[in-house]
Amino acid sequence: MARPNSIQLTRRDMLKLSSAGAGVFALTASGFAVPRGFAGGGGGGGSLYLEAFPTSPLILNPFTDELVIPQAMRPADELNPQKPTNIYDPRDPKKQIHPEDRTTQDCLGNVHNGKYQQRYGSVLGQHSVWCDDLNMPDPIIYKIDVEVAQHAFTSSKVQPINSAGQKIVAPGNRGGAQNLPKSTIYGFNGTFPGPRINARYGQPSLVHFCNHLDENPHNYDRQDFGAPNYSFLTHLHNGHTAPESDGQPHYGAYRFGDLGRFTHEAAFEPGEWINQMYLGYPAGGDSREKQSFFWFHDHVHGHTGANVYKGMVGLMPIYDPDLDPGDEREGLRLPGVRIPYGTDGKELPRETRSPVFDVKYDVPLAFYDCRLDDGVTPHKDAHSGSGETRPEWWGMTYFRHFPNHGFVGDIFTVNGTAYPTMHVDRRRYRLRFLDASISRIYEFKLMTSRKGPQAANTLGYKGDELQGQYRLTDAQQCMKWVQIANEGGLLPNPLVRDSFELWPAKRKEFVVDFTRYQDGSPTKKGDVIYLVNTMKMTTGRMWDSADPKYQIPMIKIIIGDVAPDDSVDPMTLPKQKGIDSSGFQLRETQPLVPGWQNLMKNAPTFELQRGSSNDDPETEWLINGLQFDPLKPLASPHQDPADPKQGGQVWRVKNGGGGWVHPMHLHMEEHMVLQRNGKMSPTTRHPDDTAKEDVIALDPSEDTYISRRFRTFTGPYVAHCHNLAHEDHNMMFGWEILPPKTS
């Protein structure tokens, strides 16, 4: 799909793209990679973009900032959380919005698009499914403003260095140890990561998102990335959500198309708002389909990566009142102490069923890698810059709209802080992992080190080997992980693991016992453990060859005092009998699509490929040879009938090869991986394929079959690679759920 007003290209540029093809690279005299056929211009003139990466200044005192653990957000009106009085239309403050009214889904008004109504049976701009339809209570209302703000990744002083790891004097006579400037973000409520909403099944949440990105009262330097029209489109990843609240460009094409707004303009611009309904309703009303950890992020077409990197990330753990209520004295007794709050914000007795609560010892960890500008690396992509350097942005976040590999940073952060310290009590914890990076894949271990972190440049590393900034030279694994959940929710059975991979957008949850080491010896107060990344990934293409010396400390964990612990070891939970005769300790396995073996024979195939398009010069990626077109869905299943023994499909999702990996994300319902390269799941590489997922981790040339269902909603959705550089350059397809068949 062409992108009007999104890029500036000459006819000569277009001809070069058509003849040479995008994504074929040559090296210029300046040392920067540019598309072959564009290299003759040196680094300016007709080239569409430059792929060059700065070396961030060295953080001199890592592990001095405390890990930030986001607290639960309060409702818009704590005195009356289900009928707030302080949500208003920014275009007319006197006009009250009634969030419980399904006709006020957003600020644009109802659009009776005949084609949409006839196809999906609902009206654009209205909630297609309301709480009453599912016999659920009124929603709790939250208010989130998308705002311009600033963020500090560290309080440590930094030292400018070059790609050889040598100390330098940066532009502006910045030499020696100095403070790092804050970076400008576009954040949910002006923070990074944004708010944490603690949700629970059976209680809907309605989130009022309002765009204030045109407001910049402190005149912060916006830098040069993010959607050019300051738009947002929030996606709850991967909520079981109606399309009008799903936040994605397929529905956006319908919603904004009648207004003449397409691509990045098919999103909510400054002064506009939307009420997103997150029902807390499991697919099909089946408790086996309950999940446990969502996150929400931007999804503006063509600028998802830039907006996410700019800060549009929020967290949403979701609790199951039966098995996983957030209190270790109930249900499965997973680690967590529920702390409920009253309307006055004060803590209530633990047994109180308040809709607002925190959970102690239950810690979400959002991982994000970034680069900071060195002031001498050129700025140029299809949207902004002309190859100039920006010395005034030294030390601030650097991002380019790169269409090929993807973006990998050299500073690693957790919950918005680079190399934090986490103080833990001597007891069990639940750790929820989210990869919020643009392209980077991690592999995590728990390790000890006598020597502690050492700066990579002092060890002789240079160039891409400086990524992560610090190394452990004598690290040894000291603890194992007990995995209890992935992005599809609780696994059927816990898994003991030495390490695990975390791909973009994936979530995995673990119980860690900080009272003893893996050899059985006890921990003691003051002991230090490191969360370590062992996955070297110097480009966004895929991981490098295994390097046993690549041990990057991410979090310094310091053991504290013994604390009460009413949780149980998940490995000791009793086994129950499941639907397929296999036992389960956590949550029963979700049923596969009926007749899945026969459905595999003619399963629709979606192949992820490199490629270009004359219609859109930014296209670098295709699916089934096609660039993303929101109005040409590639799959049109009907909504599953009420009978669980009917409905659903098997899809084949294939990595077209070329030495790339792809985290392929499918919206709306999760899938179960049936096969990988002809082998039944789970495989040794993916042992948690025992439960449903919303992202398929596709190794190079990997061929998968998945089981999918389509329940509760009708309407348009998308599927795409969650290496966001790939998604933003058209590795995405639209699909739809049609109303149930009438015969």
Secondary structure, 3 states (H helix, E strand, C coil): CCCCCCCCCCHHHHHHHHHHCCCCEEECCCCCEEECCCHHHCCCCCCCCCECCCCCCEECCCCCCECCCCCECCCCCCCCCCCCCCCEECCEEEEECCCCCCCCCECCCCECCHHHHHHHCCCECCCCCCHHHHCCCCCEEEEEEEEEEEECCCCCCEECECCCCCECCECCCECCCECCCCEEEEEECCECCCCECCEECCECEEEEEEECCCCCCCCCCCCCCCCCCCCECEEEECCCCCHHHCCCHHHHHHHHHCCCCCHHHCCECCCCEEEEEECCCCHHHCHHHCCCEEEEEECCCCCHHHHHHCCCEEEEEEEECCCECCCCCCCCCCCCEEEEECCCCCECCCCCCCCCEEEECEEEEEEEEECECCCCCCECCCCCCCCECCHHHCCCECCCCCCCCCCCCCEEEECCEECCEEEEEECEEEEEEEECCCCCCEEEEEEECCCCCEEHHHHCCCHHHHCCCEECCCCEEEECEEEEEECCEEEEEEEEECCEEECCCCEEEEEEECCECCCCCECCCCCEEEEEECCCCCCCCCCCCCCCCCCEEEEEEEEEEECCCCCCCHHHCCCEECCCCCEECCCCCCCCCCCHHHHHHHCCEEEEEECCCCCCCCCCEEECCECCCCCCCCCCCECCCCCCCCCCEEEEEEECCCCCCEEEEECCCCEEEEEECCEECCCCCCHHHHCCECEEEECCCCEEEEEECCCCCCEEEEEEECCHHHHCCCCEEEEEEECCCCC
